[in-house]
Amino acid sequence: MDRYLITLLQPLVALALAPGLIGSIRWLKARLQSRRGPPPWQPYAELRKLFGKEVVVAHSASWLFRVTPYIVFASALVITALLPLLIAPAAFDGAGDLLVVVYLLLLGTFFLALAGLDPGTAFGGMGASREMTIAALAEPTVALAIFGLAIGAGSTNLGQIVLQTLRSPGLAASPSHLLAFAALFVVMLAEAGRLPVDNPGTHLELTMIHEAMILEYSGRYLALIEWASWLKLLILFTLLTNLFVPWGIATTADPAALALAGIALLAKLALLATILAVLETRIAKLRLFRVPELLAVSFVLGLLAVTASFARV
């Protein structure tokens, strides 16, 4: 298969996997809490229901409120075409590296915060304020953590980082890699709105962050935003797995290698989903003023990862 065709198919694979990933996490959490819970395929049914519902828009909302779901969804979808999801290096590696991925993540967060402010509701403003506070610490940490890997690879290109780790397997156990993994894992919890930073299963006004910004959305707008948030979790999971433990990813366009890459990706996602589900059943949500402290720790871990990379070089 042509490398360009595979790269164009990656967003379709991500779109198909993202609802199943979030559904599996919900199902695992329910089982760990001795509840029956919804089946893993429930998010697919939710998307179908939302796309069929009428869109209700507040009279005070502007064009920004209407265009934001498409921008948030499109930015997440573009990232999936730049990631080493199934093959490395991807066809568009030259057009998108570490900095492009970080900026695209921030683009969706920025417009979602603006959309939360646009209708003029108290909850939307509160959620937007909290989201930008978290993003101010989380986004630089993502860049730092991956930059720690980029120093060893000599490139900010994600595909080259993967290839460097494949060529030198010992790098996966180096202090810089372990520190960067820990930093990125903590940031993943914040960026995806998971415990202990945010609780995706509640709508309490004193605790919600992501949910507060999207309370005014309905119908296909809400479906696109929810789908984009699930894609974002898949993107962060992929960064954690294929950048730090890249074994199994295809380096050629051979069908057998691609099939193995798909199996390896599913196994890695299942492992991370299990870890996240277990973690969320064992910890409670942090108080809001303690969240910056947690993200500051992740930032320091990312900074130490960069320092350790320079020391190794």
N, C-alpha and C positions, 0 to 999 in steps of 0.2 A: 504494500500500500504506500501511496505517496505521503511524505511527511507533512505536507500542507493539508492534505485531506484529513489526516489523523488529528492535527491541531484544530481544524475546524469542527471535528466531531467531538472534541473534548468538552465544549460547552453543553452539547446535548447530553453527554454522559453525566456531567455535573448536575444539569437540570433534573435528570431522572433519579440520581442518587440522593440529592439533598433532602427531599421530603422523607425518603426512607431512613436516612440517617437520624433525623430528628425524631421520627416515629419510633425507631429502635431505642433511642435514649429514653424516651418517655415510657416505653414498655418495660425496659430494664429497671427503671426507677420504681415503677409500680410494683414489679415483682419483688424487688428488694425491700419494699415497704409493706409487703404482704397484701397488696391490692391486686385486683385483676387487671385494671387499667385498659386503655384503648389498644387495639391491635397496631402493629408497626406500620401498617399501610393507612392508618387514619388520616395523616396529613394530605394524602392524595385526594381523599374524599372531601377534606376541608377546602382544598383549592378548587375542586369542581363546584362545590356549593357556592363559594365566594364569587367565582367568575360568572355564575348564573344569577347573582343578586343585583338589585338596583343600586346605583351609586347615589349616595346622599351627600351633598356638599353644603357646608355652612354659607349663609349669605355674605358673611364678612370675609370669606376666603377669596384669595386672588388667583391669578394664573399659576403662581408659584406652587400653590397647594395641589393643583391638578397635574403639573408636569413632574413634580418630585418623585412619585412612584416609578415613573419610567426612567428617570435618571438613576435612581438608586438601583433598580433592577439591571439596567444596562451596564452600569459601572461594575457590578458584581459579575455579570456575564462576561465582560471583556477580560477581567482578571483570570477567569477559568481558561481562557485561550492562551494566556501568557504563562500559566503555571506548568511545571513539569508533572503533570497529572498522570499520564500514561507513558510518555516518551520524553527523553532528554538527549540533546537539546531540542526544544520545540521549534517549529518553523519560524515563529515570530519572536524568538529570543532576542534578536537584534533590535526590535522595536520596543520591547518591554523588559525592564530589569527590576531590581529591588526597589529603586526609587519610584518607578512608574506604578508598581503594585501598591506601595504605601500611599501614594497620592490618590490613586483610584479608591482605595479604602476610605481615605479621609474625605474624598469628594461626596460619597454617599452619605457619610455621617454629617457633613456640613449641610447638605440640602435637606436631610431629614430634620435636623435641628431648626432650620429656617421654616420648614413646613409645620413644625410643632408650634412655632411662634405665630404663624400667619393668621389662623382663625381668631387669635386674641383670647383664647381660653386660659384659665389659671393652670390647669394640668399640663397643657402643651408647653407653656413657658417654663414651668417647673422641670419637666422632663428634658427640654432642650438645654436648660442651664446645667443640669446634672450630666447630661451626655457630653457636652463640650468640656466640662471639667475633667471627665474621665479621658476623653480623646486627647486632651492636652498632654497627658502623661503616657497614654497607651501607644499612640502612633509613633512618637520618637523611640519608644522601647522596641517596637517591631523593627524599625530601621536599624537600631543598634544591634539587636540580636542577630539579624541576618548579616549585618555588616561584619560582625565577628567571624562569620563563616567566609564572607567575601574576601577578607584579608588573606586567608590561607589559599584561596582559589585564585587570587590575583584578579578577580573580576566581580562586579556586582550582578552579572548575568546569572539568573537562577539555574539555568541548564549547566553552566560551567561549574557552579558550586556542587551540583549533583555529581557531575563527572569526576571532579577532584576527589570527592569522598569515595567514589567507586574505585578510583585508582589507588587511593591511600586509605584502606579500611581502618587503620589505626587512628585516624582523625576522629572517628565517631566516639572514641573513649577519651579524647583529649579534654583538658580542663575548659578550654574555650568553647568546645561543642556542648559540653554538659551544662556550663553556665548559661550559654545562649538558649539551650532547650528549656531550662528552668524559667528563664525570663520570658520566653515566648509562650510557654504554657500558662503562666499567670496572666499575661496580656490576653491570651485567647479567652480566658474566663470573663475578662472585662469587655472585650470587643464583641463577644457573642451574647453578652447579657446573661451570664450564668452565675450560679452561686459560687463564692460568697459575695460577689459584687452586685448582682441583680437577681431577682427571683422571677423566672419566666412563667411560673405557675400562679401568680397572684396579680390582682388589680387594686391592691391597697394603695391609696393615694400617697401615703407617707413612705412607701418603699419602692414604687415602680419608677423605672427610668425609661426604658425603651417603650413600654406600653403606654406611658403618659403622652408620648409624642404622636402616637398613631390612633388615639382614642376617637378622633374625628373622621377617620377613614372607614370606608365600607366598600362592599362590592369588589370589582376588579382592582381598584386602587389598593385595598387592603390585601388582596391576594398577591399582588406584585411585591408589596413591601414585605409580607411574610415570607414569600418565596426567596426574596433577596437576602433576608436575614438567615434563612437556612443555607443558602449558598455561601454566605459569609462564614458560617461555622464550618462548612465543608472546605472552604479555602484555607482557613486557619489550621484545620486538621491536616490538610495536604502539605502545608508548609512544615508542620511539626514532623510529619512522617517522611516525606520524600526528600526533604533537605537534610535531615539528621540521620535517617535510616533509609537510604535510597535503594537498598537491594531489592531486586524484583522489577524495578522500572525498566522499560525497554529503551535500549540505545540504538536500535535499528528498527526499520519499518517492517520487519518480518512478522507475519501473522501469529506464529507460535510465540514470539517474544511479547507481542501485544496481548495475547491471551494470558500469558503468565503475569504480565503487568497488571491486568485487570483483576486477576485473582489475588495478587499481592496487595493491591490497593484496597480491595474489600476486606482482606484480613487485617490490614493496618487500621482501617476505619473502625472495624468491629472492636479491635483491642482498645483504641482510644475512647470509643463510645462507652465501653464497659468501665474503663477507668473513670470517666466523667460521671457516669451514673452512680458508681460506688462513692465517689467523692461527694456528690451532691446529697447523698443520703446520710453522710456522716458529719457534715458541717452545716452551720447556720449562716444566715445572711449577716454580713458585717453592717455596723452602723455606718451611715453615709459619710460621716467625717473621718472614719477609719479607712475608707476605700483609697483615698490618695496616699495613705501610708503604705498600703499593700502595693500600689502601683509604683511608689517610690522605691520600694525594695526590688521590684522587677527591673526598674531602670538601672539601679546599681548593679544588679546581676548582669544586665546587658553591657554596662560599661566595663565590668570586670572581664566579661568575655572578650571584648575588643582589646583590652589591655593584655590578656593572656595570649591572644592571637599575635600581637606585636612582639611579645616576649618569645613566642615560638619561632616567629620569622627571624 
